[in-house]
């Protein structure tokens, strides 16, 4: 499997990290990789429709199209087949580059249009689909946890550059051995991927989302001092910014001398519940 495809799988596992959202079903050097993503999209009535999307990445992907199957108890067989056909058609526009997360976001945006088209019997030329991958969901907030940071000075500078390039605000927080990254900004810059192969100099930027950068760049060093990619990052929480949440004006790096001081930072930002549910459990 090509390196961009391996990096895409690693990034997808970090993005779809909720309960049962992601599962690798099979992996073979000759047949490629098959995995499942569970997601939801708005249906005809406005209610969310659960979708099980199974993708097969052949060994020469992304030079060829992925295999796709669509399953949902809320869709008829004809509806599921049409959704699959639309996804494959969209995939043709993305050939030669990793595309899975873009396809997932596309169906989240367009499922209702597809079902409405079937309901009314309209021809495909009469239905306008959102072809862009930008998700206009307003401000989102994401909390990430890093297991460690050996090359701290270089790592911090890299994270600050990513936040600046992607117009993200928030905090890189250190408290003892706990390392947290709190990001706030347009959802497209936090989650929507345009996966490219990056080197340590981060010479290529194309509105790439933060998680892809974090998972695919050689940002740290291993125990022997060799440059390595971040393999021990986890997404603790993400949601659309609520009215009680503070809007961060900049991205800052901060050190905290105590747990109480770190807790106060979260409480000031209107994230007291987030701290209790996800941060306290990190304290050993």
SULTA-V268394 format. One record per pair of residues at least 24 apart in sequence whose C-alpha atoms are under 6 Angstrom apart, sorted by the first residue. I is the first residue (numbers start at 1). J is the second residue. Records with the same first field share a line. If there is no record, write none. Layout:
# SULTA-V268394
I->J, J
This chain:
# SULTA-V268394
1->59
11->212, 215
32->57, 58, 59
33->57
41->108
42->112
43->112
44->112
62->96, 97, 98
63->96
134->188
135->188
138->186
139->185, 186, 241
140->184, 185, 187, 239, 240, 241
141->183, 184, 238, 239, 241
142->182, 183, 237, 238
143->181, 182, 236, 237
144->180, 181, 234, 235, 236
145->180, 233, 234
146->179, 233
147->232
151->220
155->219
169->248, 250, 251
170->248, 251
171->251, 252, 253
172->253
173->254, 255
174->255
175->256
244->270
245->269, 270
246->270
